[in-house]
């Protein structure tokens, strides 16, 4: 599965009062939507990971998105 990031994307994931907050600019939210669509169509992969060392803003919590049946 290839990630297609839109230039200028920003995505941040944090925990606030037991809630997961995903924040992003327009490019970041559209990029994340693209990744979700790609995962939904994927036959050989059932999840992906993002973190501050892999695409998210510094200080972000790890984000794991899983596809289930």
C-alpha positions, 0 to 999 in steps of 0.5 A: 500500500502506497501513501500519497501525501498532499504537499504541505500536509500536517497531522497531529494526534494527541490524547485529551481527557481520555479522547483521541484528537486527530488534528490536521490542515486541509492537506493533512485531512485529505491525505488521511482520507486517501490512506483510509480509502486505500486501506479499505480497498487493500486485500493484503494489508489490514492496518497502518501505523503513523507516528512523529517519526513517520509523517505526524507532527512532533510530539504526536501519539502513535496512530494505528488504523486497522481494518476489520471484517 
